Amino acid sequence: MKDTILTIGVLVGIFIVLPLLILWVRDKVFNRLPSPENAKTYSERFRQRLSSPDLDAVAEHFGCALPAALRDLYGNLEELALSDVEVLPPDGGDPIYICFYNPADAENLQSPWPGCENFFAFADDGCGNELLVDPGLEDPPVLWHDHETGKIETVAGSMGEFMKWKRRPVEE
């Protein structure tokens, strides 16, 4: 009887307590949330980068003059300040969700998703999917990149057209 209880205790320890302990340690060591101060600093820096675009660095990176619609976007601080909005295609198609716009600077160009190296990601859905344009075109189509599948599809025939579409805040 004593051996049975000991065996059950060891099995409970191995299959229940040990995995829970490993998860707890992993969360404490690797998945720490940023402190409120660090989160505030990051947010302020992001807003500063967004409101002070470095279009020359972006143009130099791609080796071309940037399209007027892209330059106009980064000159429109009111538009850049939008977050959690849906862009509504005039044909009644599915809305395109924008969680936030990306800063136009060298830092934003450092780590593109594979297959997106030749595109500029100007907006993000907050889950890693991006709105892209080819900065080498005069009025490039707006593309949607699904980071999980790598699929890129056209959502608007041109950025100039896309920027004219109605926006509405996402209601929670």
Contact map, one row per residue, 1 for C-alpha under 8 A:
1111100000000000000000000000000000000000000000000000000000000000000000000000000000000000000000000000000000000000000000000000000000000000000000000000000000000000000000000000
1111110000000000000000000000000000000000000000000000000000000000000000000000000000000000000000000000000000000000000000000000000000000000000000000000000000000000000000000000
1111111000000000000000000000000000000000000000000000000000000000000000000000000000000000000000000000000000000000000000000000000000000000000000000000000000000000000000000000
1111111100000000000000000000000000000000000000000000000000000000000000000000000000000000000000000000000000000000000000000000000000000000000000000000000000000000000000000000
1111111110000000000000000000000000000000000000000000000000000000000000000000000000000000000000000000000000000000000000000000000000000000000000000000000000000000000000000000
0111111111000000000000000000000000000000000000000000000000000000000000000000000000000000000000000000000000000000000000000000000000000000000000000000000000000000000000000000
0011111111100000000000000000000000000000000000000000000000000000000000000000000000000000000000000000000000000000000000000000000000000000000000000000000000000000000000000000
0001111111110000000000000000000000000000000000000000000000000000000000000000000000000000000000000000000000000000000000000000000000000000000000000000000000000000000000000000
0000111111111000000000000000000000000000000000000000000000000000000000000000000000000000000000000000000000000000000000000000000000000000000000000000000000000000000000000000
0000011111111100000000000000000000000000000000000000000000000000000000000000000000000000000000000000000000000000000000000000000000000000000000000000000000000000000000000000
0000001111111111000000000000000000000000000000000000000000000000000000000000000000000000000000000000000000000000000000000000000000000000000000000000000000000000000000000000
0000000111111111100000000000000000000000000000000000000000000000000000000000000000000000000000000000000000000000000000000000000000000000000000000000000000000000000000000000
0000000011111111110000000000000000000000000000000000000000000000000000000000000000000000000000000000000000000000000000000000000000000000000000000000000000000000000000000000
0000000001111111111000000000000000000000000000000000000000000000000000000000000000000000000000000000000000000000000000000000000000000000000000000000000000000000000000000000
0000000000111111111000000000000000000000000000000000000000000000000000000000000000000000000000000000000000000000000000000000000000000000000000000000000000000000000000000000
0000000000111111111100000000000000000000000000000000000000000000000000000000000000000000000000000000000000000000000000000000000000000000000000000000000000000000000000000000
0000000000011111111110000000000000000000000000000000000000000000000000000000000000000000000000000000000000000000000000000000000000000000000000000000000000000000000000000000
0000000000001111111111000000000000000000000000000000000000000000000000000000000000000000000000000000000000000000000000000000000000000000000000000000000000000000000000000000
0000000000000111111111100000000000000000000000000000000000000000000000000000000000000000000000000000000000000000000000000000000000000000000000000000000000000000000000000000
0000000000000001111111110000000000000000000000000000000000000000000000000000000000000000000000000000000000000000000000000000000000000000000000000000000000000000000000000000
0000000000000000111111111000000000000000000000000000000000000000000000000000000000000000000000000000000000000000000000000000000000000000000000000000000000000000000000000000
0000000000000000011111111100000000000000000000000000000000000000000000000000000000000000000000000000000000000000000000000000000000000000000000000000000000000000000000000000
0000000000000000001111111110000000000000000000000000000000000000000000000000000000000000000000000000000000000000000000000000000000000000000000000000000000000000000000000000
0000000000000000000111111111000000000000000000000000000000000000000000000000000000000000000000000000000000000000000000000000000000000000000000000000000000000000000000000000
0000000000000000000011111111100000000000000000000000000000000000000000000000000000000000000000000000000000000000000000000000000000000000000000000000000000000000000000000000
0000000000000000000001111111111000000000000000000000000000000000000000000000000000000000000000000000000000000000000000000000000000000000000000000000000000000000000000000000
0000000000000000000000111111111100000000000000000000000000000000000000000000000000000000000000000000000000000000000000000000000000000000000000000000000000000000000000000000
0000000000000000000000011111111100000000000000000000000000000000000000000000000000000000000000000000000000000000000000000000000000000000000000000000000000000000000000000000
0000000000000000000000001111111100000000000000000000000000000000000000000000000000000000000000000000000000000000000000000000000000000000000000000000000000000000000000000000
0000000000000000000000000111111100000000000000000000000000000000000000000000000000000000000000000000000000000000000000000000000000000000000000000000000000000000000000000000
0000000000000000000000000111111110000000000000000000000000000000000000000000000000000000000000000000000000000000000000000000000000000000000000000000000000000000000000000000
0000000000000000000000000011111111000000000000000000000000000000000000000000000000000000000000000000000000000000000000000000000000000000000000000000000000000000000000000000
0000000000000000000000000000001111100000000000000000000000000000000000000000000000000000000000000000000000000000000000000000000000000000000000000000000000000000000000000000
0000000000000000000000000000000111111110000000000000000000000000000000000000000000000000000000000000000000000000000000000000000000000000000000000000000000000000000000000000
0000000000000000000000000000000011111110000000000000000000000000000000000000000000000000000000000000000000000000000000000000000000000000000000000000000000000000000000000000
0000000000000000000000000000000001111111000000000000000000000000000000000000000000000000000000000000000000000000000000000000000000000000000000000000000000000000000000000000
0000000000000000000000000000000001111111100000000000000000000000000000000000000000000000000000000000000000000000000000000000000000000000000000000000000000000000000000000000
0000000000000000000000000000000001111111110000000000000000000000000000000000000000000000000000000000000000000000000000000000000000000000000000000000000000000000000000000000
0000000000000000000000000000000001111111111000000000000000000000000000000000000000000000000000000000000000000000000000000000000000000000000000000000000000000000000000000000
0000000000000000000000000000000000011111111100000000000000000000000000000000000000000000000000000000000000000000000000000000000000000000000000000000000000000000000000000000
0000000000000000000000000000000000001111111110000000000000000000000000000000000000000000000000000000000000000000000000000000000000000000000000000000000000000000000000000000
0000000000000000000000000000000000000111111111000000000000000000000000000000000000000000000000000000000000000000000000000000000000000000000000000000000000000000000000000000
0000000000000000000000000000000000000011111111100000000000000000000000000000000000000000000000000000000000000000000000000000000000000000000000000000000000000000000000000000
0000000000000000000000000000000000000001111111110000000000000000000000000000000000000000000000000000000000000000000000000000000000000000000000000000000000000000000000000000
0000000000000000000000000000000000000000111111111000000000000000000000000000000000000000000000000000000000000000000000000000000000000000000000000000000000000000000000000000
0000000000000000000000000000000000000000011111111100000000000000000000000000000000000000000000000000001000000000000000000000000000000000000000000000000000000000000000000000
0000000000000000000000000000000000000000001111111110000000000000000000000000000000000000000000000000000000000000000000000000000000000000000000000000000000000000000000000000
0000000000000000000000000000000000000000000111111111000000000000000000000000000000000000000000000000000000000000000000000000000000000000000000000000000000000000000000000000
0000000000000000000000000000000000000000000011111111100000000000000000000000000000000000000000000000001110000000000000000000000000000000000000000000000000000000000000000000
0000000000000000000000000000000000000000000001111111100000000000000000000000000100000000000000000000111100000000000000000000000000000000000000000000000000000000000000000000
0000000000000000000000000000000000000000000000111111100000000000000000000100100100000000000000000000001000000000000000000000000000000000000000000000000000000000000000000000
0000000000000000000000000000000000000000000000011111110000000000000000000000000000000000000000000000000000000000000000000000000000000000000000000000000000000000000000000000
0000000000000000000000000000000000000000000000001111111000000000000000000100000000000000000000000000001110000000000000000000000000000000000000000000000000000000000000000000
0000000000000000000000000000000000000000000000000001111111000000000000000000000000000000000000000000000111000000000000000000000000000000000000000000000000000000000000000000
0000000000000000000000000000000000000000000000000000111111100000010000100000000000000000000000000000000110000000000000000000000000000000000000000000000000000000000000000000
0000000000000000000000000000000000000000000000000000011111110000000000000000000000000000000000000000000000000000000000000000000000000000000000000000000000000000000000000000
0000000000000000000000000000000000000000000000000000011111111000000000000000000000000000000000000000000011000000000000000000000000000000000000000000000000000000000000000000
0000000000000000000000000000000000000000000000000000011111111100010000000000000000000000000000000000000111001000000000000000000000000000000000000000000000000000000000000000
0000000000000000000000000000000000000000000000000000001111111111110000000000000000000000000000000000000000000000000000000000000000000010000000000000000000000000000000000000
0000000000000000000000000000000000000000000000000000000111111111000000000000000000000000000000000000000000000000000000000000000000000000000000000000000000000000000000000000
0000000000000000000000000000000000000000000000000000000011111110000000000000000000000000000000000000000001000000000000000000000000000000000000000000000000000000000000000000
0000000000000000000000000000000000000000000000000000000001111111000000000000000000000000000000000000000000000000000001000000000000000011000000000000000000000000000000000000
0000000000000000000000000000000000000000000000000000000000111111100000000000000000000000000000000000000000000000000000000000000000000000000000000000000000000000000000000000
0000000000000000000000000000000000000000000000000000000000110111110000000000000000000000000000000000000000000000000000000000000000000011000000000000000000000000000000000000
0000000000000000000000000000000000000000000000000000000000100011111000000000000000000000000000000000000000000000000000000000000000000011000000000000000000000000000000000000
0000000000000000000000000000000000000000000000000000001001100001111101100000000000000000000000000000000000000000000000000000000000000011010000000000000000000000000000000000
0000000000000000000000000000000000000000000000000000000000000000111111100000000000000000000000000000000000000000000000000000000000000011111100000000000000000000000000000000
0000000000000000000000000000000000000000000000000000000000000000011111110000000000000000000000000000000000000000000000000000000000000000011000000000000000000000000000000000
0000000000000000000000000000000000000000000000000000000000000000001111111000000000000000000000000000000000000000000000000000000000000000001000000000000000000011001000000000
0000000000000000000000000000000000000000000000000000000000000000011111111100000000000000000000000000000000000000000000000000000000000000000000000000000000000010000000000000
0000000000000000000000000000000000000000000000000000001000000000011111111110000000000000000000000000000000000000000000000000000000000000000000000000000000000000000000000000
0000000000000000000000000000000000000000000000000000000000000000000111111111000000000000000000000000000000000000000000000000000000000000000000000000000000000000000000000000
0000000000000000000000000000000000000000000000000000000000000000000011111111101100000000000000000000000000000000000000000000000000000000000000000000000000000000001000000000
0000000000000000000000000000000000000000000000000010100000000000000001111111100100000000000000000000000100000000000000000000000000000000000000000000000000000000000000000000
0000000000000000000000000000000000000000000000000000000000000000000000111111100000000000000000000000000000000000000000000000000000000000000000000000000000000000000000000000
0000000000000000000000000000000000000000000000000000000000000000000000011111111100000000000000000000000000000000000000000000000000000000000000000000000000000000000000000000
0000000000000000000000000000000000000000000000000010000000000000000000001111111110000000000000000000000000000000000000000000000000000000000000000000000000000000000000000000
0000000000000000000000000000000000000000000000000000000000000000000000000001111111000000000000000000000000000000000000000000000000000000000000000000000000000000000000000000
0000000000000000000000000000000000000000000000000000000000000000000000001001111111000000000000000000000000000000000000000000000000000000000000000000000000000000000000000000
0000000000000000000000000000000000000000000000000110000000000000000000001101111111000000000000000001100000000000000000000000000000000000000000000000000000000000000000000000
0000000000000000000000000000000000000000000000000000000000000000000000000000111111100000000000000001100000000000000000000000000000000000000000000000000000000000000000000000
0000000000000000000000000000000000000000000000000000000000000000000000000000011111111000000000000001100000000000000000000000000000000000000000000000000000000000000000000000
0000000000000000000000000000000000000000000000000000000000000000000000000000000011111000000000000111100000000000000000000000000000000000000000000000000000000000000000001000
0000000000000000000000000000000000000000000000000000000000000000000000000000000001111100000000001111000000000000000000000000000000000000000000000000000000000000000000001100
0000000000000000000000000000000000000000000000000000000000000000000000000000000001111110000000001110000000000000000000000000000000000000000000000000000000000000000000111100
0000000000000000000000000000000000000000000000000000000000000000000000000000000000011111000000111100000000000000000000000000000000000000000000000000000000000000000000111100
0000000000000000000000000000000000000000000000000000000000000000000000000000000000001111100000111100000000000000000000000000000000000000000000000000000000000000000011110000
0000000000000000000000000000000000000000000000000000000000000000000000000000000000000111110111110000000000000000000000000000000000000000000000000000000000000000000011110000
0000000000000000000000000000000000000000000000000000000000000000000000000000000000000011111111110000000000000000000000000000000000000000000000000000000000000000010011000000
0000000000000000000000000000000000000000000000000000000000000000000000000000000000000001111110000000000000000000000000000000000000000000000000000000000000000000000011000000
0000000000000000000000000000000000000000000000000000000000000000000000000000000000000000111110000000000000000000000000000000000000000000000000000000000000000000000000000000
0000000000000000000000000000000000000000000000000000000000000000000000000000000000000001111111000000000000000000000000000000000000000000000000000000000000000000000000000000
0000000000000000000000000000000000000000000000000000000000000000000000000000000000000001111111100000000000000000000000000000000000000000000000000000000000000000000000000000
0000000000000000000000000000000000000000000000000000000000000000000000000000000000000001100111110000000000000000000000000000000000000000000000000000000000000000000000000000
0000000000000000000000000000000000000000000000000000000000000000000000000000000000000111100011111000000000000000000000000000000000000000000000000000000000000000000000000000
0000000000000000000000000000000000000000000000000000000000000000000000000000000000000111100001111100000000000000000000000000000000000000000000000000000000000000000000000000
0000000000000000000000000000000000000000000000000000000000000000000000000000000000011110000000111110000000000000000000000000100000000000000000000000000000000000000000000000
0000000000000000000000000000000000000000000000000000000000000000000000000000000000111110000000011111100000000000000000000011110000000000000000000000000000000000000000000000
0000000000000000000000000000000000000000000000000000000000000000000000000000000000111000000000001111100000000000000000000011110000000000000000000000000000000000000000000000
0000000000000000000000000000000000000000000000000000000000000000000000000000000111110000000000000111110000000000000000000011110000000000000000000000000000000000000000000000
0000000000000000000000000000000000000000000000000100000000000000000000000000000111100000000000000111111000000000000000000111000000000000000000000000000000000000000000000000
0000000000000000000000000000000000000000000000000100000000000000000000000000000000000000000000000001111100010000000000001111000000000000000000000000000000000000000000000000
0000000000000000000000000000000000000000000001001110100000000000000000000000000000000000000000000000111110010000000000000100000000000000000000000000000000000000000000000000
0000000000000000000000000000000000000000000000001100111001000000000000000100000000000000000000000000011111010000000000000100000000000000000000000000000000000000000000000000
0000000000000000000000000000000000000000000000001000111011000000000000000000000000000000000000000000001111111000000000000000000000000000000000000000000000000000000000000000
0000000000000000000000000000000000000000000000000000010011001000000000000000000000000000000000000000000111111100000000000000000000000000000000000000000000000000000000000000
0000000000000000000000000000000000000000000000000000000000000000000000000000000000000000000000000000000011111100000000000000000000000000000000000000000000000000000000000000
0000000000000000000000000000000000000000000000000000000000000000000000000000000000000000000000000000011111111110000000000000000000000000000000000000000000000000000000000000
0000000000000000000000000000000000000000000000000000000001000000000000000000000000000000000000000000000011111111000000010000000000000000000000000000000000000000000000000000
0000000000000000000000000000000000000000000000000000000000000000000000000000000000000000000000000000000001111111000000000000000000000000000000000000000000000000000000000000
0000000000000000000000000000000000000000000000000000000000000000000000000000000000000000000000000000000000011111100000000000000000000000000000000000000000000000000000000000
0000000000000000000000000000000000000000000000000000000000000000000000000000000000000000000000000000000000001111110110000000000000000000000000000000000000000000000000000000
0000000000000000000000000000000000000000000000000000000000000000000000000000000000000000000000000000000000000011111110000000000000000000000000000010000000000000000000000000
0000000000000000000000000000000000000000000000000000000000000000000000000000000000000000000000000000000000000001111110000000000000000000000000000000010000000000000000000000
0000000000000000000000000000000000000000000000000000000000000000000000000000000000000000000000000000000000000000111111000000000000000000000000000000010000000000000000000000
0000000000000000000000000000000000000000000000000000000000000000000000000000000000000000000000000000000000000001111111110000000000000000000000000000000000000000000000000000
0000000000000000000000000000000000000000000000000000000000000000000000000000000000000000000000000000000000000001111111110000000000000000000000000000000000000000000000000000
0000000000000000000000000000000000000000000000000000000000000100000000000000000000000000000000000000000000000000001111110000000000000100000000000000000000000000000000000000
0000000000000000000000000000000000000000000000000000000000000000000000000000000000000000000000000000000000000000000111111000000000011110000000000000000000000000000000000000
0000000000000000000000000000000000000000000000000000000000000000000000000000000000000000000000000000000000001000000111111100000000011110000000000000000000000000000000000000
0000000000000000000000000000000000000000000000000000000000000000000000000000000000000000000000000000010000000000000000111111000001111000000000000000000000000000000000000000
0000000000000000000000000000000000000000000000000000000000000000000000000000000000000000000000000000111100000000000000011111000001111000000000000000000000000000000000000000
0000000000000000000000000000000000000000000000000000000000000000000000000000000000000000000000000111110000000000000000001111100001110000000000000000000000000000000000000000
0000000000000000000000000000000000000000000000000000000000000000000000000000000000000000000000000111110000000000000000001111111111100000000000000000000000000000000000000000
0000000000000000000000000000000000000000000000000000000000000000000000000000000000000000000000001111000000000000000000000011111111000000000000000000000000000000000000000000
0000000000000000000000000000000000000000000000000000000000000000000000000000000000000000000000000111000000000000000000000001111110000000000000000000000000000000000000000000
0000000000000000000000000000000000000000000000000000000000000000000000000000000000000000000000000000000000000000000000000001111110000000000000000000000000000000000000000000
0000000000000000000000000000000000000000000000000000000000000000000000000000000000000000000000000000000000000000000000000001111111000000000000000110000000000000000000000000
0000000000000000000000000000000000000000000000000000000000000000000000000000000000000000000000000000000000000000000000000001111111100000000000011110000000000000000000000000
0000000000000000000000000000000000000000000000000000000000000000000000000000000000000000000000000000000000000000000000001111100111110000000000011110000000000000000000000000
0000000000000000000000000000000000000000000000000000000000000000000000000000000000000000000000000000000000000000000000001111000011111000000001111000000000000000000000000000
0000000000000000000000000000000000000000000000000000000000000000000000000000000000000000000000000000000000000000000000111110000001111100000001111000000000000000000000000000
0000000000000000000000000000000000000000000000000000000000000000000000000000000000000000000000000000000000000000000000111100000000111110000111100000000000000010000000000000
0000000000000000000000000000000000000000000000000000000000000000000000000000000000000000000000000000000000000000000001110000000000011111100110000000000000000000000000000000
0000000000000000000000000000000000000000000000000000000000100101111000000000000000000000000000000000000000000000000000110000000000001111110100000000000000000000000000000000
0000000000000000000000000000000000000000000000000000000000000101111000000000000000000000000000000000000000000000000000000000000000000111110100000000000000000000000000000000
0000000000000000000000000000000000000000000000000000000000000000001000000000000000000000000000000000000000000000000000000000000000000111111100000000000000000000000000000000
0000000000000000000000000000000000000000000000000000000000000000011100000000000000000000000000000000000000000000000000000000000000000011111100000000000000000000000000000000
0000000000000000000000000000000000000000000000000000000000000000001110000000000000000000000000000000000000000000000000000000000000000000111110000000000000000111000000000000
0000000000000000000000000000000000000000000000000000000000000000001000000000000000000000000000000000000000000000000000000000000000001111111111000000000000001110000000000000
0000000000000000000000000000000000000000000000000000000000000000000000000000000000000000000000000000000000000000000000000000000000001100001111100000000001111110000000000000
0000000000000000000000000000000000000000000000000000000000000000000000000000000000000000000000000000000000000000000000000000000000111000000111110000000001111110010000000000
0000000000000000000000000000000000000000000000000000000000000000000000000000000000000000000000000000000000000000000000000000000000111000000011111000000111110000000000000000
0000000000000000000000000000000000000000000000000000000000000000000000000000000000000000000000000000000000000000000000000000000011110000000001111100000111100000000000000000
0000000000000000000000000000000000000000000000000000000000000000000000000000000000000000000000000000000000000000000000000000000011110000000000111110011110000000000000000000
0000000000000000000000000000000000000000000000000000000000000000000000000000000000000000000000000000000000000000000000000000000111000000000000011111111100000000000000000000
0000000000000000000000000000000000000000000000000000000000000000000000000000000000000000000000000000000000000000100000000000000111000000000000001111111000000000000000000000
0000000000000000000000000000000000000000000000000000000000000000000000000000000000000000000000000000000000000000000000000000000000000000000000000111110000000000000000000000
0000000000000000000000000000000000000000000000000000000000000000000000000000000000000000000000000000000000000000000000000000000000000000000000000111111000000000000000000000
0000000000000000000000000000000000000000000000000000000000000000000000000000000000000000000000000000000000000000011000000000000000000000000000001111111100000000000000000000
0000000000000000000000000000000000000000000000000000000000000000000000000000000000000000000000000000000000000000000000000000000000000000000000001110111110000000000000000000
0000000000000000000000000000000000000000000000000000000000000000000000000000000000000000000000000000000000000000000000000000000000000000000000111100011111000000000000000000
0000000000000000000000000000000000000000000000000000000000000000000000000000000000000000000000000000000000000000000000000000000000000000000000111000001111100000000000000000
0000000000000000000000000000000000000000000000000000000000000000000000000000000000000000000000000000000000000000000000000000000000000000000011110000000111111000000000000000
0000000000000000000000000000000000000000000000000000000000000000000000000000000000000000000000000000000000000000000000000000000000000000000011110000000011111000000000000000
0000000000000000000000000000000000000000000000000000000000000000000000000000000000000000000000000000000000000000000000000000000000000000000011100000000001111110110000000000
0000000000000000000000000000000000000000000000000000000000000000000000000000000000000000000000000000000000000000000000000000000000000000000111000000000001111110110000000000
0000000000000000000000000000000000000000000000000000000000000000000000000000000000000000000000000000000000000000000000000000000000000000001111000000000000011111110000000000
0000000000000000000000000000000000000000000000000000000000000000000011000000000000000000000000000000000000000000000000000000000000001000001111000000000000011111111000000000
0000000000000000000000000000000000000000000000000000000000000000000010000000000000000000000000000000000000000000000000000000000000000000001000000000000000000111111100000000
0000000000000000000000000000000000000000000000000000000000000000000000000000000000000000000000000000000000000000000000000000000000000000000000000000000000011111111110000000
0000000000000000000000000000000000000000000000000000000000000000000000000000000000000000100000000000000000000000000000000000000000000000000001000000000000011111111110000000
0000000000000000000000000000000000000000000000000000000000000000000010001000000000000000000000000000000000000000000000000000000000000000000000000000000000000011111110000000
0000000000000000000000000000000000000000000000000000000000000000000000000000000000000000000000000000000000000000000000000000000000000000000000000000000000000001111111000000
0000000000000000000000000000000000000000000000000000000000000000000000000000000000000011110000000000000000000000000000000000000000000000000000000000000000000000111111100000
0000000000000000000000000000000000000000000000000000000000000000000000000000000000000011110000000000000000000000000000000000000000000000000000000000000000000000000111110000
0000000000000000000000000000000000000000000000000000000000000000000000000000000000001111000000000000000000000000000000000000000000000000000000000000000000000000000011111000
0000000000000000000000000000000000000000000000000000000000000000000000000000000000001111000000000000000000000000000000000000000000000000000000000000000000000000000001111100
0000000000000000000000000000000000000000000000000000000000000000000000000000000000111100000000000000000000000000000000000000000000000000000000000000000000000000000000111110
0000000000000000000000000000000000000000000000000000000000000000000000000000000000011100000000000000000000000000000000000000000000000000000000000000000000000000000000011111
0000000000000000000000000000000000000000000000000000000000000000000000000000000000000000000000000000000000000000000000000000000000000000000000000000000000000000000000001111
0000000000000000000000000000000000000000000000000000000000000000000000000000000000000000000000000000000000000000000000000000000000000000000000000000000000000000000000000111
